[in-house]
């Protein structure tokens, strides 16, 4: 595993890691969710090592919110910035995902699969709804985030405070309380969670699935059957999302039994399922090679 970086068009560097198998021409990019780093989501190691054993490279791809805050240079302005879940703007998600696809293209991969976990899956949906990117062959959505459920604990008074403060131009101020009880962030970031709608693109009941309905790629959706962000129905949640996709009949739904949102105790089963998926998608000669 080696540390890697990719530059966004606005200049900041995003951190990641490359699990390299040798001379692979296929890579899986995994966009992380909020605080979805190696420490909170150790299954990334399982995925990386399992895919490497099958002759496939794995790119662990952080966007701005994988950690609370991190210092990074801005190569456009020449100044250091501090990015993280504390000041992420959801409108940057499109650019961040694109930066990782650009990275994979620069490395010369012939086959790119774009994955995302939790809010990272919502970012993949957002990106693919806006770009019919031919560099990406398939998508892989792991436990998409139900933003309505995640923000349901925010009181009406807190919501009104965020809306009013943002309208008053105070977006760069820190929110005087942790959003959802655990996210320390600026008012502008809280506004995006509550009001922007940019990543609120999947639901447990009928809602705005317009982004999902624009995706022309095929792929797979995975979830743990104990995922607690789904109003008690992980299978129904995934099935409803897929039903809104133009490619629904060609997509695969995979349910990892007896585990939750981060696949606790089932990390290797998750990795094995992903390996089988990618092997089924690879061209025949490469699929034969990957079995060695």
C-alpha positions as a Markdown table, in Angstrom:
| # | Residue | x | y | z |
|---|---|---|---|---|
| 1 | Unk | 0.0 | 0.0 | 0.0 |
| 2 | Unk | 1.3 | 3.4 | -0.9 |
| 3 | Unk | 0.1 | 6.9 | -0.1 |
| 4 | Unk | -1.2 | 8.8 | -3.2 |
| 5 | Unk | -2.7 | 12.2 | -3.9 |
| 6 | Unk | -4.7 | 13.8 | -6.6 |
| 7 | Unk | -5.3 | 17.5 | -7.3 |
| 8 | Unk | -8.7 | 19.0 | -7.7 |
| 9 | Unk | -9.3 | 21.9 | -10.2 |
| 10 | Unk | -9.6 | 24.3 | -7.3 |
| 11 | Unk | -6.1 | 23.3 | -6.3 |
| 12 | Unk | -6.3 | 21.3 | -3.1 |
| 13 | Unk | -4.7 | 17.8 | -2.8 |
| 14 | Unk | -6.9 | 14.9 | -1.8 |
| 15 | Unk | -5.2 | 12.0 | 0.1 |
| 16 | Unk | -5.7 | 8.4 | -0.8 |
| 17 | Unk | -3.9 | 5.0 | -0.9 |
| 18 | Unk | -3.1 | 2.6 | -3.7 |
| 19 | Unk | -3.2 | -1.1 | -3.2 |
| 20 | Unk | -1.2 | -2.2 | -6.2 |
| 21 | Unk | -1.1 | -5.8 | -7.5 |
| 22 | Unk | 1.6 | -5.4 | -10.1 |
| 23 | Unk | 0.6 | -4.8 | -13.8 |
| 24 | Unk | -3.1 | -4.6 | -13.4 |
| 25 | Unk | -5.2 | -2.9 | -16.0 |
| 26 | Unk | -8.3 | -2.7 | -13.8 |
| 27 | Unk | -8.8 | -0.5 | -10.8 |
| 28 | Unk | -11.6 | -0.1 | -8.3 |
| 29 | Unk | -11.9 | 3.5 | -6.9 |
| 30 | Unk | -13.7 | 3.7 | -3.5 |
| 31 | Unk | -14.9 | 7.1 | -2.5 |
| 32 | Unk | -15.1 | 7.4 | 1.3 |
| 33 | Unk | -18.0 | 8.8 | 3.3 |
| 34 | Unk | -17.9 | 11.2 | 6.2 |
| 35 | Unk | -15.2 | 10.2 | 8.7 |
| 36 | Unk | -14.9 | 7.1 | 6.5 |
| 37 | Unk | -11.2 | 6.6 | 6.9 |
| 38 | Unk | -9.1 | 3.4 | 7.6 |
| 39 | Unk | -9.7 | 3.7 | 11.3 |
| 40 | Unk | -13.5 | 3.8 | 11.2 |
| 41 | Unk | -13.9 | 1.6 | 8.1 |
| 42 | Unk | -11.2 | -1.1 | 8.3 |
| 43 | Unk | -12.9 | -3.1 | 5.5 |
| 44 | Unk | -10.9 | -1.1 | 3.0 |
| 45 | Unk | -7.9 | -3.1 | 3.9 |
| 46 | Unk | -9.8 | -6.4 | 3.2 |
| 47 | Unk | -10.9 | -5.1 | -0.1 |
| 48 | Unk | -7.5 | -3.9 | -1.2 |
| 49 | Unk | -5.7 | -7.1 | -0.3 |
| 50 | Unk | -8.4 | -9.3 | -1.7 |
| 51 | Unk | -8.5 | -7.5 | -5.0 |
| 52 | Unk | -4.7 | -7.5 | -5.3 |
| 53 | Unk | -4.7 | -11.2 | -4.9 |
| 54 | Unk | -7.1 | -11.3 | -7.9 |
| 55 | Unk | -4.8 | -9.1 | -10.0 |
| 56 | Unk | -6.9 | -5.9 | -9.5 |
| 57 | Unk | -5.7 | -2.6 | -8.1 |
| 58 | Unk | -7.6 | -0.7 | -5.4 |
| 59 | Unk | -7.7 | 3.0 | -4.9 |
| 60 | Unk | -8.9 | 4.2 | -1.5 |
| 61 | Unk | -10.1 | 7.7 | -2.3 |
| 62 | Unk | -10.7 | 10.3 | 0.3 |
| 63 | Unk | -12.8 | 13.4 | -0.4 |
| 64 | Unk | -12.9 | 16.4 | 1.9 |
| 65 | Unk | -14.8 | 14.8 | 4.8 |
| 66 | Unk | -13.0 | 11.5 | 5.4 |
| 67 | Unk | -11.5 | 13.1 | 8.6 |
| 68 | Unk | -12.5 | 16.0 | 10.8 |
| 69 | Unk | -9.7 | 18.2 | 9.5 |
| 70 | Unk | -6.4 | 17.9 | 7.6 |
| 71 | Unk | -3.9 | 20.3 | 6.3 |
| 72 | Unk | -3.2 | 20.3 | 2.6 |
| 73 | Unk | -1.5 | 22.6 | 0.1 |
| 74 | Unk | -3.5 | 24.4 | -2.5 |
| 75 | Unk | -1.4 | 24.3 | -5.7 |
| 76 | Unk | -3.5 | 27.0 | -7.3 |
| 77 | Unk | -3.3 | 29.7 | -4.6 |
| 78 | Unk | 0.1 | 28.5 | -3.1 |
| 79 | Unk | -1.4 | 28.6 | 0.4 |
| 80 | Unk | -2.0 | 25.9 | 2.9 |
| 81 | Unk | -5.7 | 25.1 | 3.6 |
| 82 | Unk | -7.4 | 23.0 | 6.3 |
| 83 | Unk | -10.1 | 20.8 | 4.8 |
| 84 | Unk | -12.4 | 18.2 | 6.4 |
| 85 | Unk | -15.9 | 17.4 | 7.5 |
| 86 | Unk | -15.8 | 20.8 | 9.4 |
| 87 | Unk | -15.9 | 22.9 | 6.2 |
| 88 | Unk | -16.9 | 20.6 | 3.3 |
| 89 | Unk | -19.2 | 22.0 | 0.7 |
| 90 | Unk | -21.4 | 19.4 | -1.0 |
| 91 | Unk | -21.0 | 21.2 | -4.3 |
| 92 | Unk | -17.4 | 20.2 | -4.4 |
| 93 | Unk | -18.2 | 16.5 | -4.4 |
| 94 | Unk | -18.5 | 16.4 | -8.2 |
| 95 | Unk | -15.0 | 17.9 | -8.6 |
| 96 | Unk | -13.5 | 15.6 | -5.9 |
| 97 | Unk | -14.9 | 12.4 | -7.5 |
| 98 | Unk | -13.7 | 13.5 | -10.9 |
| 99 | Unk | -10.2 | 14.1 | -9.5 |
| 100 | Unk | -10.0 | 10.5 | -8.5 |
| 101 | Unk | -11.2 | 9.2 | -11.9 |
| 102 | Unk | -8.7 | 11.5 | -13.5 |
| 103 | Unk | -6.0 | 10.0 | -11.3 |
| 104 | Unk | -6.9 | 6.5 | -12.4 |
| 105 | Unk | -6.9 | 7.6 | -16.0 |
| 106 | Unk | -3.4 | 9.0 | -15.6 |
| 107 | Unk | -2.2 | 5.7 | -14.3 |
| 108 | Unk | -3.3 | 4.1 | -17.5 |
| 109 | Unk | -6.0 | 1.7 | -16.3 |
| 110 | Unk | -8.1 | 0.3 | -19.1 |
| 111 | Unk | -11.0 | -0.6 | -16.8 |
| 112 | Unk | -12.2 | 1.6 | -14.0 |
| 113 | Unk | -15.0 | 0.8 | -11.6 |
| 114 | Unk | -16.3 | 3.7 | -9.4 |
| 115 | Unk | -17.4 | 2.8 | -5.9 |
| 116 | Unk | -18.6 | 4.8 | -2.9 |
| 117 | Unk | -19.5 | 3.9 | 0.7 |
| 118 | Unk | -22.1 | 5.7 | 2.8 |
| 119 | Unk | -22.1 | 9.4 | 1.8 |
| 120 | Unk | -19.4 | 8.5 | -0.7 |
| 121 | Unk | -22.1 | 6.4 | -2.5 |
| 122 | Unk | -24.3 | 9.5 | -2.7 |
| 123 | Unk | -21.3 | 11.4 | -4.2 |
| 124 | Unk | -20.9 | 8.7 | -6.8 |
| 125 | Unk | -24.6 | 9.0 | -7.6 |
| 126 | Unk | -24.3 | 12.8 | -7.9 |
| 127 | Unk | -21.2 | 12.5 | -10.1 |
| 128 | Unk | -22.7 | 9.9 | -12.5 |
| 129 | Unk | -26.0 | 11.7 | -12.7 |
| 130 | Unk | -24.0 | 14.7 | -14.1 |
| 131 | Unk | -21.5 | 12.9 | -16.2 |
| 132 | Unk | -22.0 | 9.9 | -18.5 |
| 133 | Unk | -18.3 | 9.3 | -18.0 |
| 134 | Unk | -17.1 | 6.6 | -20.5 |
| 135 | Unk | -13.9 | 6.1 | -18.5 |
| 136 | Unk | -16.1 | 4.5 | -15.8 |
| 137 | Unk | -17.4 | 1.0 | -16.8 |
| 138 | Unk | -19.5 | 0.2 | -13.7 |
| 139 | Unk | -20.6 | 1.7 | -10.3 |
| 140 | Unk | -20.6 | 0.0 | -6.9 |
| 141 | Unk | -22.8 | 1.6 | -4.2 |
| 142 | Unk | -22.1 | 0.4 | -0.7 |
| 143 | Unk | -24.6 | 1.4 | 1.9 |
| 144 | Unk | -25.8 | 4.7 | 0.5 |
| 145 | Unk | -26.5 | 7.3 | 3.1 |
| 146 | Unk | -30.1 | 8.1 | 3.9 |
| 147 | Unk | -29.5 | 11.8 | 4.6 |
| 148 | Unk | -33.1 | 12.4 | 5.8 |
| 149 | Unk | -32.6 | 9.7 | 8.5 |
| 150 | Unk | -29.1 | 11.0 | 9.5 |
| 151 | Unk | -30.5 | 14.6 | 10.0 |
| 152 | Unk | -33.8 | 13.6 | 11.6 |
| 153 | Unk | -32.3 | 14.2 | 15.1 |
| 154 | Unk | -31.8 | 17.9 | 14.3 |
| 155 | Unk | -34.4 | 19.9 | 16.0 |
| 156 | Unk | -36.7 | 22.5 | 14.3 |
| 157 | Unk | -35.0 | 25.2 | 16.4 |
| 158 | Unk | -31.5 | 24.1 | 15.2 |
| 159 | Unk | -32.7 | 24.0 | 11.6 |
| 160 | Unk | -34.1 | 27.5 | 11.8 |
| 161 | Unk | -30.8 | 28.7 | 13.3 |
| 162 | Unk | -28.8 | 27.3 | 10.4 |
| 163 | Unk | -31.2 | 28.6 | 7.8 |
| 164 | Unk | -31.2 | 32.1 | 9.3 |
| 165 | Unk | -27.5 | 32.3 | 9.9 |
| 166 | Unk | -26.7 | 31.1 | 6.4 |
| 167 | Unk | -29.1 | 33.7 | 4.9 |
| 168 | Unk | -27.3 | 36.4 | 6.9 |
| 169 | Unk | -24.0 | 35.5 | 5.3 |
| 170 | Unk | -22.5 | 33.8 | 8.4 |
| 171 | Unk | -21.7 | 30.6 | 6.6 |
| 172 | Unk | -18.0 | 30.7 | 7.5 |
| 173 | Unk | -18.8 | 30.8 | 11.3 |
| 174 | Unk | -18.6 | 27.7 | 13.3 |
| 175 | Unk | -22.0 | 26.2 | 14.3 |
| 176 | Unk | -22.3 | 26.6 | 18.0 |
| 177 | Unk | -23.4 | 23.0 | 18.5 |
| 178 | Unk | -22.5 | 19.7 | 16.8 |
| 179 | Unk | -24.7 | 18.9 | 13.9 |
| 180 | Unk | -26.6 | 15.6 | 14.4 |
| 181 | Unk | -24.8 | 15.4 | 17.7 |
| 182 | Unk | -21.4 | 14.5 | 16.3 |
| 183 | Unk | -20.3 | 16.7 | 13.4 |
| 184 | Unk | -18.4 | 19.9 | 14.4 |
| 185 | Unk | -18.7 | 22.1 | 11.4 |
| 186 | Unk | -19.3 | 25.5 | 9.8 |
| 187 | Unk | -22.8 | 26.9 | 9.3 |
| 188 | Unk | -22.4 | 26.6 | 5.5 |
| 189 | Unk | -21.6 | 22.9 | 5.9 |
| 190 | Unk | -24.6 | 22.4 | 8.2 |
| 191 | Unk | -26.7 | 24.2 | 5.6 |
| 192 | Unk | -25.6 | 21.8 | 2.9 |
| 193 | Unk | -26.6 | 18.8 | 5.1 |
| 194 | Unk | -30.0 | 20.2 | 5.9 |
| 195 | Unk | -31.0 | 22.3 | 2.9 |
| 196 | Unk | -28.9 | 21.9 | -0.2 |
| 197 | Unk | -30.3 | 18.6 | -1.4 |
| 198 | Unk | -27.2 | 17.9 | -3.5 |
| 199 | Unk | -26.4 | 14.6 | -1.8 |
| 200 | Unk | -29.9 | 13.9 | -0.5 |
| 201 | Unk | -30.5 | 11.7 | -3.5 |
| 202 | Unk | -31.8 | 8.4 | -2.0 |
| 203 | Unk | -34.7 | 7.7 | 0.3 |
| 204 | Unk | -36.5 | 4.9 | 2.1 |
| 205 | Unk | -39.8 | 6.1 | 0.7 |
| 206 | Unk | -40.8 | 7.8 | -2.5 |
| 207 | Unk | -39.0 | 11.1 | -2.8 |
| 208 | Unk | -36.7 | 13.0 | -5.2 |
| 209 | Unk | -34.8 | 10.3 | -7.1 |
| 210 | Unk | -34.0 | 12.5 | -10.0 |
| 211 | Unk | -30.2 | 12.0 | -9.8 |
| 212 | Unk | -30.6 | 8.2 | -9.6 |
| 213 | Unk | -32.9 | 8.4 | -12.7 |
| 214 | Unk | -30.1 | 10.1 | -14.7 |
| 215 | Unk | -27.5 | 7.3 | -14.2 |
| 216 | Unk | -26.8 | 5.4 | -17.4 |
| 217 | Unk | -24.1 | 3.1 | -16.0 |
| 218 | Unk | -24.7 | -0.4 | -14.8 |
| 219 | Unk | -23.4 | -1.8 | -11.6 |
| 220 | Unk | -24.2 | -3.2 | -8.2 |
| 221 | Unk | -25.7 | -2.0 | -4.9 |
| 222 | Unk | -24.7 | -3.6 | -1.6 |
| 223 | Unk | -25.9 | -3.2 | 2.0 |
| 224 | Unk | -25.8 | -5.0 | 5.4 |
| 225 | Unk | -29.1 | -6.4 | 6.5 |
| 226 | Unk | -28.7 | -4.7 | 9.9 |
| 227 | Unk | -28.0 | -1.3 | 8.4 |
| 228 | Unk | -29.6 | 1.1 | 10.8 |
| 229 | Unk | -29.9 | 4.1 | 8.4 |
| 230 | Unk | -32.8 | 2.6 | 6.5 |
| 231 | Unk | -35.9 | 2.9 | 8.6 |
| 232 | Unk | -35.6 | -0.8 | 9.4 |
| 233 | Unk | -35.7 | -2.1 | 5.8 |
| 234 | Unk | -32.3 | -2.3 | 4.2 |
| 235 | Unk | -33.5 | -4.6 | 1.4 |
| 236 | Unk | -36.4 | -2.3 | 0.6 |
| 237 | Unk | -34.2 | 0.7 | 0.7 |
| 238 | Unk | -31.8 | -0.8 | -1.9 |
| 239 | Unk | -34.6 | -2.2 | -4.0 |
| 240 | Unk | -36.3 | 1.2 | -4.1 |
| 241 | Unk | -33.1 | 3.0 | -5.2 |
| 242 | Unk | -32.5 | 0.5 | -8.0 |
| 243 | Unk | -36.1 | 0.7 | -9.2 |
| 244 | Unk | -35.5 | 4.3 | -10.2 |
| 245 | Unk | -32.4 | 3.5 | -12.3 |
| 246 | Unk | -32.8 | 3.2 | -16.0 |
| 247 | Unk | -30.4 | 0.2 | -15.8 |
| 248 | Unk | -32.3 | -1.5 | -13.0 |
| 249 | Unk | -32.8 | -4.9 | -14.7 |
| 250 | Unk | -29.0 | -5.1 | -15.4 |
| 251 | Unk | -27.8 | -4.1 | -11.9 |
| 252 | Unk | -27.1 | -6.5 | -9.1 |
| 253 | Unk | -28.4 | -6.2 | -5.5 |
| 254 | Unk | -26.2 | -7.9 | -2.8 |
| 255 | Unk | -27.2 | -8.2 | 0.8 |
| 256 | Unk | -24.5 | -9.0 | 3.4 |
| 257 | Unk | -26.3 | -10.9 | 6.2 |
| 258 | Unk | -26.1 | -10.0 | 9.9 |
| 259 | Unk | -24.0 | -6.8 | 9.6 |
| 260 | Unk | -24.5 | -3.1 | 9.7 |
| 261 | Unk | -23.5 | 0.1 | 7.9 |
| 262 | Unk | -19.8 | -0.5 | 8.1 |
| 263 | Unk | -19.9 | -4.3 | 7.7 |
| 264 | Unk | -18.6 | -5.2 | 11.1 |
| 265 | Unk | -17.5 | -8.8 | 11.4 |
| 266 | Unk | -18.2 | -9.3 | 7.7 |
| 267 | Unk | -15.4 | -7.3 | 6.2 |
| 268 | Unk | -13.9 | -10.3 | 4.3 |
| 269 | Unk | -17.3 | -11.4 | 3.0 |
| 270 | Unk | -17.8 | -7.9 | 1.7 |
| 271 | Unk | -14.4 | -8.0 | 0.0 |
| 272 | Unk | -15.0 | -11.5 | -1.5 |
| 273 | Unk | -18.4 | -10.3 | -2.9 |
| 274 | Unk | -16.7 | -7.3 | -4.5 |
| 275 | Unk | -14.0 | -9.6 | -6.0 |
| 276 | Unk | -16.6 | -11.8 | -7.5 |
| 277 | Unk | -18.5 | -8.8 | -9.0 |
| 278 | Unk | -15.4 | -7.4 | -10.6 |
| 279 | Unk | -14.4 | -10.7 | -12.0 |
| 280 | Unk | -17.8 | -11.1 | -13.6 |
| 281 | Unk | -17.4 | -7.7 | -15.2 |
| 282 | Unk | -13.9 | -8.1 | -16.6 |
| 283 | Unk | -13.3 | -9.1 | -20.2 |
| 284 | Unk | -12.8 | -12.8 | -20.6 |
| 285 | Unk | -9.0 | -12.9 | -21.0 |
| 286 | Unk | -8.4 | -10.7 | -17.9 |
| 287 | Unk | -11.0 | -12.7 | -15.9 |
| 288 | Unk | -9.0 | -15.8 | -16.6 |
| 289 | Unk | -5.8 | -14.1 | -15.5 |
| 290 | Unk | -7.3 | -12.9 | -12.3 |
| 291 | Unk | -8.0 | -16.4 | -11.1 |
| 292 | Unk | -4.3 | -17.2 | -11.0 |
